[in-house]
Amino acid sequence: MAKITKVVARQVFDSRGFPTIETEVFCRNISSKAICPSGASTGTYEAYEKRDKNNKKYLGKSVFKAVYFVNKIISKKILKKSVHNQELIDSILIKLDNTNQKTKLGANSILSVSMAVKKLSAKIKKIPLYKNFFIKKNFRLPFPLMNIINGGAHANNGLRIQEFMIRPDRAKTFSEAMNICYLVIQNLKKLIKDNNLSIAVGDEGGFAPMIKKNEEALNLIVKSIKKSGYMNGRDVSICLDVAANELYLKGKYSIHSNKYESVKNCISGYLKLIKKYKIKSIEDPFAENDWKAWSNFLKKVKNVQIVGDDLYVTNLQRLKKGFLNMSTNTILIKPNQIGTITETLEVIKFAQQIGFQTIISHRSGDSEDTFISDLAVGTNSTQIKTGSLCRSERVAKYNQLLRIEQYLPKKNNMAKLK
């Protein structure tokens, strides 16, 4: 039996230059390490991130307390436990914290351990990580939801919507999907430059030109799709992440302009965008507690993916409430929102059982860790969000999926979109 012999945590840095935690788990002379990501626009119900708020050297962003918890508390509880018993180890971590949102030890402490254990288990079994989840055969690759223009909390321009994405719906292989996205991005870059706008990028690698209207961004994307030789809404679809929590005030929203408007007018604005730009997916169109607005919107759209992120925060109880409320048809999955891999997999399984599509997602503060790429394949999730084809922490995830593709059937290896 492969028993854990040592656990070592350390402070490292994420893609924004902020500190984060990395944990390395050992079985004798074999080890695996995992880096915990961190979000920018976070939901109220997310698991808690432990940071040293009084450490002025790191402006309150350091994670030395989280490192201490892993090295001095968590490590003692999981030593000599089987690295293959993920559920047991995660249950120990959950009980050790014993709070609803992991406020005692921090979800970053806990997740870094949970991820490293999962990786080490696969390493000792001598199997790829994607084969160490619940799908055991007939693996499929997820469609990339590629962030190509950043706004909201991801950029300092005037765009209200946080992410403008493309999805290469007609791609038969992941390699083809990447080729399509590459062409659209390069043509978009040229169009932005031709408009005398900056081609600087935001936190997730998408361009962050100084434009203020959502329609300006959408028009640029439509042109870049056409310029690449594809048809918008058929070959390539435009997808949005609104992050409406950031645009909500006293029952009203400032999504379509700087002015706050009613839910009714907001829905009307969405329907116009869907029709004009053939939008296929909208994430977090309303705030995390505005359940009525979500259900009203879902009733009015057809053939559009309505995605809950801040609404669900990868939490099974929130997902069950959303299902009963008929809020969405898709869920975004971020392991650090809940804190352990076991809990993450429980949410994915339930979501798929009730007919939801699952999208595996990165965070704004990410790293070279490619765990989510294997998670997407190993859970048969239809899509993955991991930023643009820019910045190494984003590209690393795409490169890992290209590696996995080499071991899967060469034709028609993509997931089935609904």
N, C-alpha and C positions, 0 to 999 in steps of 0.2 A: 504493500500500500504506500502510495506517495504522500508522505506527511510533510506538512510545512515545518521547516527548521529555522527560518529566520524571516523577519519582516523589517524593512528599512524604508523610511520615508525621508523626503528632502524637499526643500523649496526650490522650484525652478520658475521659468517665466513663460507666459502665454504669448499669443500672437499680437496682443496689444502692448506688450512690455510690462504687464502686471504680473505679480507673483502668483503662482498656483502650486499645487502639491503633486508630487510624483511619488508613488510607492512601488517598491520592488519586493517581490515575494520569492522566497527560496525553498527549494526541496534539495537539500544538500548542495551540490555544486551547480545546479540548474536554477535559473531565475527568469522571471518576466517582470516587466515594469509597465505602469500605466500612469498617464497624466490626466488629471481631472480638468475638464473645460469649465468656462464661466460665461454667463450670459450678460447682455447689456440691457435689453428690455425684458424684464423678468416679471412673471405673474406673482400675485400676492400669495398664492397657495403653493408655490414651489418649496421644495425642501431647502433648508437654511444653509448658507455658505459661511463657514467659519473664517473670519479674518481678524487680524490684530488691529482693531480700530484706534488704539492708543499708541501704536508704534509710529512715531513721527518720521523715522528714517525712511519708511516706505509709504508715508502719507496715509497710513491706516489700511493699506492693502496687503500687507504681509500675511503669511499663513503659518508662522512658526508654532502657534498654538495647535493648529491642525496637525502639523508634523509631530509635535510632542504627543498628541493623543494617539497617533498611530504607533509611534515608537515605544511609548511607555504604558499604554493602556490596551489598545486593540491587539497589539502583537502578542501579549501574554495570554489572551483569551483564545487565540486561534492557532498557537503553536501546537504541533503534534496532531492537528486535525487533517483529514484527508483533503488534498487539494482538489479532488474530483467531486467532493460533496459541497457543491455551490450553495444549495439551499440551506444546509446546516450552518455554513460559515456566514451567509447573509443573515440568517435568523439570529445568530450570536451578535452580529453587528447591530441589528435592529433593537434587540433586547438591551444591549449595552447602552445604547442611546436612550431608548425608552421615551421618546417624545414624538408627537405627530409629524413634525416637520424637521426632525433630525437637528434640533437646536442645541442639544448638549454637546455632541461631538462634531457636528457639521457634516452635511452631505458630501462635501468635498473630501473630508478625511475618509469617510466610509466608502464612497464610490471608488476612490483610487485603489483601495484594497480589493474591493469586489471585482473590478475590472482586471487587476493584476492576477488574481486567483483564476479567473476564467481563462486568461491567456496562458498561464502556466500549466493548467490542466491540459489544454490542447497541445502544448509543447511536449509534455511528458508522454502523452498518447501518440505523439508523432503524427498529428493530423493538422490540417489547416484550421485556423480559428473558426472560420465560417461553418465547419462541420461539427462544431462543439455546441451548437444551439439545438433547437427542436426540429428543424428540417434536416432530414438525413439523406435525401436523394432528390433528384429532379430540381436542382438549384436553378434559380433565375436571378438575373441581374436587374437592379432597380433602374428606373428612368431617372436621370438627373434633373432636379428642379434647379436650374442654374441661375444664380443671382447675377444679373448683368448691370442693373442700375440700382444704386443705394440711395435711400432717403431716410427720413425719420431719425431714430436714435443711432443709426449706422453711419450717418454723414452730417456735415454741417451746412448742407444746402437748404433750400426752402421747400423741398418735396415733403408732402404730408405722408404719403404711403412709404413704408419702410423698405420693402423689397419689390423690385420688378424683375420677374424671372421668366425664363423660357424652358419649355419641355419639348424635346424632340420626339413627338408622338409616333412618327412613322419609322423610327429606327428599328432595324431588325437585330442589331447587335449593339453591345455597349461601345465598341470601337466606333461604329457608325454614329451613335448618339454623340460621342465626343467630337467627332469630325463636324457634325452639323452645328453644335454649339460653338466650336472654334471659329467656323466661318461667320456665323452671326455676330460673334463678339468682335472679330477683326473688322468687319464692315461697320459695326456700331462705333468702334473706335475712330474709324475714318470719318464717319458722319459727324461725330461730336467735334472732332478737330476742324472739319469744314465749317462748322457753325461757330468757330472761334471760342469754343468752350474747353475747359480743362479736362484732361483724361486722367486726372488723379483718381485714386480708388478709395473706397470706404473700408470699414472693418472687415467686410467679408469678400473683398476683392472686386466688387462691382464698381463701375464708374460712378463718380459722384459730381457730375457737372453742376454748376450753379444755375439751376433752373428751379422754378417755383411751382409750376402747374403739373399735375399728374398727367394731363393730356400731352404735354410736351414730351415727357419721357416715353409715353406710349407711342406717340407718332414716330419718334426716333427708332423705337424697336420694330415697329411695323415696316418701316423703310429698310432697316438692316436685314430683316427676314427676307423681304422681296429681293433686295440687292444680292443676297446669298443664293438666290435661285429657288427659294422655297415659298410655300403658300401659308400665310398666317391662318391659324385655326384648323389646318389640315395636317401639314407636315410638321409645323412647329406651333405650339400653343403658348400664349402669354398667361402667366400665373402671377398672383399678387400676394404679398404678406402685408396686411394693413397695420398690424400691431395697434389695434384701436384703443387699447388701454391707455396709450400715450396721448390719445386725441379725444378723450372723454371728459365731460364736465357737466355735472348735475343733469344727467339724462339726455344730454345732447352731444353731438360729435362735430369735429372740424376736420373731416376727411377730404371732402371735395373742394374745400376752400379754407381760408383762415377763419371764416365765420362759423359759429356753432349752429347746427340745425337739428331738427327733430329726427327721430328714427325713421319716420315715414319718408321724409325727404332724402334721408341718407340711403335708404333702400332704393328709392327711385333713381338716385345717382348711380348706385351700383348696377342696376338693371340697364341703364344707358351705356355704361362702360362695357358691360358684358356683350351687349348687342353690337356696339360700334367696333370693339376691338377683339371680339370673339374670345373673351376671357374664359379659361377652362378651370381655373382654381383660384379661390380666395381664402386666405388664411386670416383668422382673427378679425373678421369684419366688424365685430362689436366687442364691448368690454366683457371682462371675465364673469361678471355677475348679472349681466343684462340678458337673462335667459329668454325672456319674451321676445326680444328683438331677434335673437338667433333663430328661434322656431318660426317666427313670421317670415324671415328671410328665406329659410330653407323651403318653405311652402311655395315661394314665388319663383324659384329657379329650377331649371331643368338641365340635366346634363352638365352641371357645374359641380366641381369638387369644393365642398365647404369644409374647411379644415380648422379643427380646434387645437390651439397650442396653449396660450395663457388660460383658455377656458378649462382645459383638462390637466395641464402640467404633469402628464404621464402618471396620473393618479387614478387608481381603479374606481374609487368611490365617486370622483368627479365624472369619470367616463360613464358610469352607470346612470348618474343623474342626467347627463346630457343625452344619453340614449332614450331614456324615458321621456325627456322633454322634446325629443326629435329636433335636436339643435344642429347636428352636423351629419355628414356621411363619411368623414375621414378624421383621423387623429394624427397629430405630430408627436413623435417619440423622442424625448431627450432624457437619457439615463440620469443626468445630474439633477433633473427636476424631482426625482423620487429617491435616488440615493443608492440603490443596489441593483445588480443585474437580475436577480430573482424577481423583484417587484416589477422591473421593466418588462421582463418576459411574460409575466402574468397579465399585464395591461395589453401587450401585443396579442396574446392568445385570445383574450376576451374580445378585443376589438375585431379581430378577424372572424370570430365565431358569430358576432352580430352583424357581419357583412360590411364592416368598415374597412376602408383601405388604410394601411399604415405607412407613414413616411418617417424614415429615420433622419434625425437632424443633428447637425453640429451646433456650436454656440459662437457668439461673436468673439469671445476670447477662447481660441482653440489652440491646438498644438500639432506637432508632427505625428501624434498618436493616430493610428488608422483604425481603431477598434470599431467605429460605427460602420465602416465599409463592410467588414465581415458580419456585423450584426444585421445589416440590411439583407445580405444574401442568406444568412443562416436562419432568418425568420420569414423568408419569402415576402418581404415588404416590397410594395410596388414602386416606391420612389425613395430618393435620398436627397436631402438638402445639405450641401456642404460648401456653398459659396460659389464664386466665379472661377474661371480658368485663369487664376492669378493668385499670387501669394502662396508660398510653399506649404503652409499648414492646410490650405484648401486643396491644392493640387495633389498633395500626398494621398488624400482619400480617393481621388479619381485614379491615381496611379495604382493604388492597391486593388481597385475594382478591375482595372485592365489586367493585372496579374492573375486575379481569380478567373477572369474570362478565358485565359489560356487553358485552364483545366476543365472548362465546361464545353458542352457541344458547340460547334462552331457556328451553327445556323439557328436563328430564332431563339436566342438565349435570353431574351428580355422578359420581364414580368408582364402579366396581363393586366392592362389598365381597364377600369370599368367605364 
